[in-house]
Amino acid sequence: MKSLRSLSKIGVSGRGLVVTLPYLWLLLFFVVPFVIVLKISFSDIDLAIPPYKPLIEWIGKNSLAIKVNLNNYAFLFTDPLYLHALLNSIKVAFISTLLCLVIGYPIAYGIARSASTTRNVLLLLVVLPFWTSLLLRVYAWIGLLKANGVINNVLIWLGIIHEPLTMLYTPFAMYIGIVYSYLPFLILPLYANLEKMDWQLLEAAEDLGCRPWQAFYKITLPLSRNGILAGSMLVFIPAVGEFVIPALLGGPNALMIGRVLWDEFFSNRAWPVASAVAILLLVLLVPFMMWYQSVQARETAGAR
Amino acid sequence: MNYRRSYFIVTCLAFGFAFLYVPILSMVVFSFNASKLVTVWDAANSPTLKWYYSLLHNEEILDAAWISLKVAVINASGAVILGTLAGFGLARFSQFRGRFTLNAMTTAPLVMPEVITGLSLLLLFVALEQLIGWPAGRGLTTMTIAHMTFSMAYVTVVVQSRMATFDTALEEAAMDLGALPVKVFFVITLPIIFPAILSGWLLAFTLSWDDLVISSFTSGPGSSTLPMVVFSKVRLGVSPEINVLATITIAVVTMMIVGVSFWLSRAARSEKAAD
């Protein structure tokens, strides 16, 4: 690319100026904080402000003591609550991602195959809820699902049920909330991928005697692999650490790791334990984040 | 395009959009319900605007909305500057030291669970306060810094993808004619990517306006944002005023999005006509 060559004439200093500010910002406010979380996850809980003991202490003259305390991690692995919450979060996030795929794929496919004017309207309709507050959209489901809520009222009015169903504060409500909130995150990357598809391949397959379902399975699905992966990661990774949805829809027994972290921090003021939970969660999610980044890189490389 | 529209796909689209919109519409409808029970329609006295009146006189919500607005505007403006620089750098400079790190640092916040980002930023602010005395306590400043950190990642993605698709010939021509890189950026690049910057600003504003988790970690006493107030109310159950708030939000967002996309598509058409 010629522009790159001409831009490169500015030399390193020009480039440096452009990227230095965001680089330093993210280094200070995104990377350094994780180092501090790691540090505090090794400290003792203290009844002070802030509620943890320093890792490095001057003890007497010229001697420095570094106390690395593994108790917080030992605690996480001995109390079954934490591992249970972690496994449950992975399960919930995984099932929600599958549900999003089952619901979102036909939608993304349908939009990608619409005429261009309809397509823009449909895309707008997918994006619109995403711009409206997540909190308010989750709140809407409380009104729909509760005992004297809209769904129960309609079902009783239709005579299908006589007693209201218990739906709010159940795992069912939590799944609905997660799928509902994260669906646009799956549809958009998948649509962006499907939009680039050469549909003549499908026609060719059909001309050669392939049934539509076979053609879909053999051509569309493999070609949209990157879109499926990118969309799934955008749902799965944040859903594992989700707090708002289990807190509002899941009821007191909805054990999710994001909620455990929140309670450790806000209710128990156990900052070191909360930090250890964060590190545990991060260690689990970083491989997925790297996977997501490599999928994204492949997608952009493919687009050019 | 020889494509037979399948009933299966049409049905899926219909159900999918119903799933997305029924909850939203239900909030709009019940915001006009007179009953305090919210979801039980009081046919005798509805529709009514009484909850609109009571929301607009709710000091707690209005104060929180004012705080949210201030944070969101400063956040969006800051995030746009940082995100445009990062997006421009990543799209135009194929090699520089730290490119990989910058790319990773702008991708990770998009998927990072909010509880982790919130906790880590709070611990940073506490450590900084102990170390250098700044920031003194938590409040609007810490919250705005926290919001800028995650919203700039979104702006970066938007700007970067716009940069990747536009023709570099104009920039090259300007440079061949002797314009300085800085001038090229402000005279050529910036106007072309302006729609992306505008979308980035709106996106950053919305992310900040909606954020509950990161705000809860990084805010201090007396700086409760709108989502924080809403969350504490909603935890106790449904409230007619929240339905009103939702309806107003939906109305504003819809007008904004439809307006901007109309404006953008018109701009794109006139650009095409000029070619």
Interface residues (C-beta under 8 A of the other chain):
Chain A: M1 K2 S3 L4 S6 L7 I10 V12 G14 R15 G16 V18 V19 L21 P22 Y23 W25 L26 L27 L28 F29 F30 V31 V32 P33 F34 I36 V37 I40 P50 I103 G104 P106 I107 Y109 G110 I111 R113 N120 L122 L124 L125 V126 V127 L128 P129 W131 T132 S133 L134 L135 L136 R137 Y139 A140 W141 I142 G143 L144 K146 N148 G149 V150 N153 Y180 L183 P184 W199 E203 P212 M233 L234 I237 P238 V240 G241 E242 F243 V244 A247 L248 G258 L261 W262 F265 F266 W271 A274 S275 A278 L281 L282 L285 F288 M289 Y292 Q293 Q296 T300 A303 R304
Chain B: M1 N2 Y3 R5 S6 F8 I9 V10 C12 L13 G16 F17 F19 L20 Y21 V22 P23 I24 S26 M27 F30 L37 V38 T39 V40 I81 L82 G83 L85 A86 F88 G89 L90 R92 F93 S94 F96 G98 T101 L102 N103 A104 M105 T106 T107 A108 P109 L110 V111 M112 P113 E114 V115 I116 T117 L119 S120 L121 L123 L124 V126 A127 Q130 I145 A146 M148 T149 M152 T156 S161 A164 T168 E171 E172 M175 D176 P181 T206 W209 D210 L212 V213 S216 F217 P227 V230 F231 V234 R235 G237 V238 I242 N243 L245 A246 T249 I250 V253 T254 M256 I257 V258 S261 S265
